[in-house]
């Protein structure tokens, strides 16, 4: 299992990025969560088979129609405690 913590920066809040990411992650069978951060970025924990995680990362670099992704920081992480992908409260 491949598991990563992501910090996605740019124009990623107020445009449906989290809802879009939940839809894409679920379609790919990726588990984890996504939330807004107070600094304007979006944070996510993504876990699954390496091809699915990498495809989700590729999609996240573009984001939904109104997004302007500037950067994505990635670091290895422990897998989530729950199966499935969901939004969690903002940080």
N, C-alpha and C positions, 0 to 999 in steps of 0.2 A: 504494500500500500504506500502510495505517495501522499504526503501531507505537508501543506505549506500554509504559513500565515502571510497574508498580503496586506499592504497598505497602498491604496490606489489614490493618486493625487491628480488634481486638475479640476475641471468642472464636472463633478460627479455627485453633487447633492442637489436635491430639488428638481431632478429630471427623470426620476424613476429608475435610477441605476440599481438600487437594491432589489426592487421587484423584478427587473429584467434579469439580474444575476440569479435570483432564486429560480426563475423559469429555465434558464440555460443550464444551471447546475443539476436540477432535477431531470431534465431531458438527457443529460450525460451520465446520470447515475452517480453523481458526486455528492458526498456528504459534507456537512459543515454548517457554517452560518455567515451572515453578513450584517454589518451595522455601520451607521454614520458615526463619525468622530467629531468632537468639538472643534478641531482644527480645520474642518471642511473636507477632510479625506474620508474614504470608505475603507473599513477594515474587514477582512474576511479570513476564515479558516476553511480550507478546501482539502478534501481527502478522498482518495479513490485510486483506481487503476491509473498508472502513469499516463497512458494515452488520453484518458478522459480529463485528467487534471491539466495536462498540457494544452488540450483543446480549449478548456475553459479559460486558461490564461491567455491564449491567443485571442479568444473572443473578448475578454476583459480589456485588452489593449485598445480595442475600438470602442467598446461599450455600446449603449443604446444610441439612438439617432441624435439626441441633443448633447451627448457627452463629449468632452474634450479631455481625454486622458493624457496627462503630462508624463507620469511615471508610475511604475509599479515596483515597490520594494518587496522582495520575496525572502523568506527565511524558513528553514525546516521547522516543523512543529509536531507536537503529539497529536494523534487523531482525536476527533471529537468524541464525546461520550455517547451521543445519540446518532442513530442512523437517519439519513435524510438531510435535506438542506432547508434552512429557514432564516428569517430575519430575527435578530435579537435586539433588545433595547439599545439605543444610542449611548455612546460613551462620553 
